[in-house]
Each structure stands twice: as structure tokens, then as C-alpha cells.
């Protein structure tokens, strides 16, 4: 993160501290979400900043479409042993640690924090096509807390994905506001685009 800020210098710092309208076209504030109640009409991800549920931190709401039916994409999202996750440039390692009824614990390593192992607990709610996730070891990963949910909804022959998360860590305001590579907007847009492209490659596997 610091390398990126140094690269862009004062201009980047001013964007973070003062804000720049329309710096990222897909980003909205929470107050604008009320007017966006219609189904998503395009495959471009929409990103909304959210106020934290706790005293400190930030949150986001990410909405995007994937070109796959609900049941097919649900199988993809709940295939926790899927090593295709490693084709995501931010994920360098992934493994399943344990399964207990509808809860799965996984460990992931990320390229932007190579020395940390993130241990995620995901609760699978198949009747609602909903996933709830929480970071079990936030302190070891330099965070105070991190949790959220992923909701899948049918939209014709496609699926609408709504991911909401809340988190806090040192420098969180910079990460949330930084509009370039290394910031939240870039990371989440890349993640959504990766899923949109990846499901097209593996759709046949989950249609069986």
C-alpha cells in the first residue's frame, strides 16, 4: 500500500484526505443506495461504502451479476475444495481445515499480505442461498475484526451476488478511499470480474 501511495505522491494523498467526486464511477456512498432499488441491469459491479456496525472501521456492499443460473453458481461458491481459486492473482494458497455440519473453516494466504494466514469460518445456509463469513484470527492478520455475508438471488438465467462486509485495521480509511491499484475499489472490482469470468470456464462442471 505504501509503495502505491509513494508512487502517486501528493495527488493520491489529497484524493484520500479530501475525496474526489466521480474518482471511481462504480462507487457510491450509503446515502445513495436508497435510489438504486431496481435489479442490476448490467454486469458491471456496483460498490457502495457502508458505515461500520461498530464504533470504528468501514464496510462495503458489492453487487454484481454472473452469467450462470442460481443453482449452478451456488455449487461453485460452496465448492470449498476448489483449487481454481488460485487463479485469482490475490490468492496464493487455499485449503479446507475442517467441516462441522454447515460450517466450513478454510485457510487462505494473499499476495498483498504474504506472511499472514487468514482463517475464515463460513456458515452455509442452502435454503436461503446465503453464506456468512467471519475471520477467526483477525489479530494475526493485522485486523481488529472482519465479517460479512454473501447473498445469491436468481435474475433470469443469471445470478445476482450481493456481498456485504465490515472490517477494521490500521490504515483502513486509506484502503477504502484509495482509488488506484492496491485500494478497496480495485480489489473488489477485480474479485467480482474474476468470478464473472471464472464461472464461464467451469460452468459445465457444476451443471452436472
C-alpha positions as CSV (number, residue, x, y, z in Angstrom):
1,X,0.0,0.0,0.0
2,X,2.7,2.5,0.9
3,X,4.6,1.8,-2.3
4,X,1.5,2.6,-4.2
5,X,1.0,5.9,-2.3
6,X,4.6,6.9,-2.8
7,X,4.3,6.2,-6.5
8,X,1.4,8.7,-6.9
9,X,2.6,11.1,-4.3
10,X,0.7,14.2,-3.2
11,X,-2.1,13.7,-5.7
12,X,-3.0,10.3,-4.1
13,X,-2.9,11.7,-0.6
14,X,-5.2,14.6,-1.5
15,X,-7.7,12.1,-3.0
16,X,-7.7,10.1,0.2
17,X,-7.9,13.1,2.6
18,X,-10.2,15.4,0.6
19,X,-12.0,13.0,-1.7
20,X,-12.7,13.5,-5.4
21,X,-16.2,13.2,-6.8
22,X,-16.5,10.6,-9.5
23,X,-13.0,9.4,-9.0
24,X,-14.4,5.9,-9.3
25,X,-17.5,5.6,-11.4
26,X,-18.8,2.4,-9.7
27,X,-18.5,3.7,-6.2
28,X,-21.4,5.2,-4.2
29,X,-22.0,6.4,-0.7
30,X,-24.5,4.7,1.6
31,X,-27.0,7.6,1.3
32,X,-27.3,6.9,-2.4
33,X,-28.3,3.3,-2.1
34,X,-31.9,4.1,-1.5
35,X,-32.5,5.2,-5.1
36,X,-30.8,2.0,-6.5
37,X,-33.6,-0.4,-5.7
38,X,-34.1,-1.8,-9.2
39,X,-32.5,-5.1,-10.2
40,X,-28.9,-4.7,-11.5
41,X,-29.3,-4.2,-15.3
42,X,-25.6,-4.7,-16.3
43,X,-22.7,-6.9,-15.4
44,X,-20.6,-4.1,-14.1
45,X,-20.0,-4.4,-10.4
46,X,-21.5,-1.8,-8.1
47,X,-19.7,-0.8,-5.0
48,X,-21.2,1.0,-2.0
49,X,-19.4,2.3,1.1
50,X,-21.2,1.4,4.3
51,X,-20.9,2.9,7.8
52,X,-19.5,0.4,10.3
53,X,-21.8,-1.5,12.6
54,X,-19.2,-1.0,15.3
55,X,-17.7,2.2,16.6
56,X,-14.7,2.1,14.3
57,X,-13.9,0.6,10.9
58,X,-15.6,0.6,7.5
59,X,-17.9,-1.6,5.4
60,X,-18.9,-2.1,1.8
61,X,-21.7,-3.6,-0.3
62,X,-20.7,-5.2,-3.6
63,X,-23.4,-6.1,-6.1
64,X,-22.7,-7.9,-9.4
65,X,-24.1,-10.4,-11.9
66,X,-22.7,-13.7,-13.1
67,X,-23.8,-15.4,-16.2
68,X,-24.9,-18.7,-14.6
69,X,-28.2,-19.9,-13.0
70,X,-28.6,-19.7,-9.3
71,X,-28.1,-23.4,-8.5
72,X,-25.0,-23.6,-10.7
73,X,-23.3,-20.6,-9.2
74,X,-24.3,-21.8,-5.7
75,X,-22.4,-25.1,-6.3
76,X,-19.4,-23.1,-7.4
77,X,-19.5,-20.8,-4.3
78,X,-19.8,-23.7,-1.9
79,X,-17.1,-25.9,-3.5
80,X,-14.6,-25.1,-0.8
81,X,-12.0,-27.6,-2.1
82,X,-11.9,-25.8,-5.4
83,X,-8.3,-25.0,-6.3
84,X,-9.3,-22.8,-9.2
85,X,-9.3,-20.1,-6.5
86,X,-5.5,-20.0,-7.0
87,X,-6.1,-18.4,-10.5
88,X,-7.2,-15.3,-8.6
89,X,-4.0,-13.2,-8.5
90,X,-4.6,-12.2,-4.9
91,X,-4.9,-15.7,-3.5
92,X,-1.6,-17.6,-3.2
93,X,-2.8,-20.5,-1.0
94,X,-6.1,-22.1,0.0
95,X,-7.1,-25.2,1.9
96,X,-10.0,-26.6,3.9
97,X,-9.2,-27.0,7.6
98,X,-12.4,-28.5,9.0
99,X,-16.1,-29.1,8.3
100,X,-18.8,-29.2,11.0
101,X,-22.4,-29.5,9.8
102,X,-23.0,-26.3,7.9
103,X,-19.8,-24.6,8.9
104,X,-16.5,-24.8,7.0
105,X,-13.2,-23.4,8.1
106,X,-10.6,-22.5,5.5
107,X,-7.1,-21.0,5.5
108,X,-6.1,-18.6,2.8
109,X,-2.9,-16.6,2.0
110,X,-3.0,-13.4,0.0
111,X,-0.3,-11.8,-2.2
112,X,-0.9,-8.4,-0.6
113,X,-0.2,-9.8,2.9
114,X,2.1,-12.8,2.3
115,X,3.1,-13.6,5.9
116,X,-0.4,-13.9,7.3
117,X,-2.7,-16.9,7.2
118,X,-6.4,-15.9,7.1
119,X,-8.6,-18.4,8.9
120,X,-12.2,-18.0,7.7
121,X,-15.3,-19.6,9.1
122,X,-18.1,-19.8,6.6
123,X,-21.7,-20.8,7.6
124,X,-23.6,-22.2,4.7
125,X,-27.4,-21.6,4.6
126,X,-28.6,-23.5,1.5
127,X,-32.3,-22.8,1.9
128,X,-31.5,-19.1,1.6
129,X,-28.6,-19.4,-0.8
130,X,-26.6,-17.3,1.7
131,X,-23.1,-17.5,3.1
132,X,-22.0,-15.9,6.4
133,X,-18.2,-15.5,7.0
134,X,-16.1,-14.3,9.8
135,X,-12.3,-14.0,10.2
136,X,-11.4,-16.2,13.2
137,X,-7.9,-14.8,13.7
138,X,-8.1,-11.1,13.0
139,X,-5.2,-10.1,15.3
140,X,-2.8,-12.5,13.5
141,X,-3.8,-10.9,10.2
142,X,-3.4,-7.3,11.4
143,X,-7.1,-6.7,11.8
144,X,-9.5,-5.9,14.6
145,X,-12.5,-7.7,13.1
146,X,-13.8,-8.8,9.7
147,X,-17.1,-10.4,9.0
148,X,-19.9,-10.3,6.4
149,X,-22.3,-12.2,4.2
150,X,-22.9,-13.2,0.6
151,X,-26.4,-13.5,-0.8
152,X,-27.3,-15.1,-4.1
153,X,-30.5,-14.3,-6.0
154,X,-31.9,-15.5,-9.3
155,X,-32.2,-13.0,-12.0
156,X,-33.5,-14.8,-15.1
157,X,-30.8,-17.2,-16.3
158,X,-28.2,-15.2,-14.3
159,X,-27.4,-14.8,-10.6
160,X,-27.1,-11.6,-8.7
161,X,-24.5,-11.6,-6.0
162,X,-24.6,-9.2,-3.0
163,X,-21.6,-9.2,-0.7
164,X,-21.5,-7.2,2.5
165,X,-18.6,-6.9,4.8
166,X,-17.4,-4.9,7.8
167,X,-13.8,-4.7,9.0
168,X,-11.3,-2.6,10.7
169,X,-7.5,-2.4,10.7
170,X,-4.7,0.1,10.8
171,X,-4.9,2.4,7.7
172,X,-8.4,1.2,6.8
173,X,-9.6,4.6,5.8
174,X,-6.8,4.9,3.3
175,X,-7.5,1.5,1.8
176,X,-11.2,2.2,1.5
177,X,-10.7,5.6,-0.2
178,X,-7.7,4.9,-2.3
179,X,-8.9,4.7,-6.0
180,X,-5.9,3.1,-7.6
181,X,-4.3,-0.4,-7.6
182,X,-4.0,-1.6,-4.0
183,X,-7.2,0.1,-2.8
184,X,-10.5,-1.5,-1.9
185,X,-12.2,-0.5,-5.1
186,X,-9.6,-2.1,-7.3
187,X,-9.5,-5.3,-5.2
188,X,-13.3,-5.8,-5.1
189,X,-13.8,-5.0,-8.8
190,X,-11.1,-7.4,-9.7
191,X,-12.6,-10.1,-7.5
192,X,-16.1,-9.7,-9.0
193,X,-14.7,-9.7,-12.5
194,X,-12.6,-12.8,-11.7
195,X,-15.8,-14.6,-10.6
196,X,-17.7,-13.5,-13.7
197,X,-15.0,-14.8,-16.0
198,X,-14.2,-18.0,-14.0
199,X,-17.7,-19.3,-13.8
200,X,-17.9,-19.3,-17.6
201,X,-14.9,-21.6,-17.7
202,X,-16.2,-24.1,-15.1
203,X,-19.9,-23.8,-15.6
204,X,-20.2,-27.3,-17.3
205,X,-18.7,-28.9,-14.2
206,X,-21.4,-27.6,-11.9
207,X,-24.3,-28.1,-14.3
208,X,-23.9,-31.9,-13.9
